């Protein structure tokens, strides 16, 4: 498995979408994931450490998990098919690991709030990853 961090968010206002650029922790490899503008906003709030005046959806989910004493172990982006990414949220509840299917955007937004690692499989990075040369992502 490969650990990733949110490197940046690029917005495409014409198509009302964004690209979350996840960076490999040890190399100049990136995993670009296209998400909706609202989902990107939720991720941006967490990256910037901004607290909304009222809880947003992912804040609410995190609060519920905290109250139930459930922890987010990690997020795993585990597949890509037809340009669609798939993710699993790994939770620890009562000493048991529970895996929840999720859209990557929701999984990333929750992982950032829970300070949980975001990972992918080497195979996914090989299929959909891009590299950077001279500061430019290709």
N, C-alpha and C positions, 0 to 999 in steps of 0.2 A: 504494500500500500504506500501511497505517496501523500504527504501532508501538503495542504494548500492554504494560502492566505488570500484575502480579498486585496488585490493590488489596486484596482480602480474600477470605476463605473463610467461607461460612456453612454450618452443618451442620443437616440435617433428620434428627434421630435417629429419628423415627417411621418414616420411609421408608428409613433407613440410606443416605442419599446426602448429597451436598454440592453447593453451587454455588460455582464459582470465578468471581469477578467480576474480569474483565480490564478495565482502564481505558485509554481512548484517551490517548496521551501529551500531547495538546495541548487537549483539550476535556473536558467533563463527560459524555462518552458512554461506555457500558460494554457489554461483551459477557459476558452470564452463560452459563456452561456447566455443566450438571448432570453430575456425575461420581459414582462410587462413593466410599464412605467411605474405603476403603483408598487409592485413588488420591489423594484429597484429603489424606490423611495424608502421602503421599510428597511432594506439592507443599508442604505446610505445613513439613515438615522443611527443605526447601531454602530456602523463604522466610525461615525463622527462623535459618538457618545452623547447624542442629543436625546433628551427626554421630552416626550410630547406632554402637553398639559394633562391629557387623559390617556389611559393605556391604549395603545394600538393593539391589533389582533395578536401579534407575536409577543408583545409584552404581557398580554392577558394569558396566553398559553404558558409562558414562563412562570407567571405568578401562580397559576393553577398547579403546575408541576411542582413548584416549590412548596406550596401548601400541602400537597399530597406526598411530599418527601420523595419525589421522583427526580432523578438527575439525568441530564443529557450526557451520555458518554462520548458520543461522536456523531458526526454526519458523514455518510459515505455516498459519494456519487458513483454508483455501481454499474451503470450501463448507459449507452447511447445507441438509439435506433432511429433511423430516418430523421436525423438531426434533432431528436427529442432525447433529453437527458432524464435519467431516473435516479432517485436517491432513497436512502434508508436513514431514518433517525434511530439511533441506538439509545434506548433508555434503560436505566437501572431502577427497578421497583421492588422493594422487599427482598433484595438479594438475587432477583431474577433479571436477566437481560430480555428486553422486549424490543423487537424491530418493527418500525412503522414505515410503511411506504409513503413517500412524500414527493412533491415537486421540489426540485433543487432550490428554487428561490425561497420557498417556505423553510426548507431545511437549513439553508444558509442563514436566513434571518434569525431563526431560533438558535442556531449554534453560536452566532455572534453574541446574542443576549445571554446565553448560558456559559459563554467563554469555553465552549467545547471545540475540539479540533474538527476541521473539515478535511476530509481525505477523499482520494479517488484511487481506482485501480490503475496500475501501469498500462493495462490494455486500453482503458478509456482514454488515458492521456495520449497513447500512441494513435488511437483512432481520430480523436477530435482536437488534440493539442496543437499549439502553434509555438514558434520560437521567436526570440527577440535578437535583433542585430542592431548595434549602434543605437540602442534605446527605442527602436521601432519594433512593434510586434507584427510578425508576418504569419 
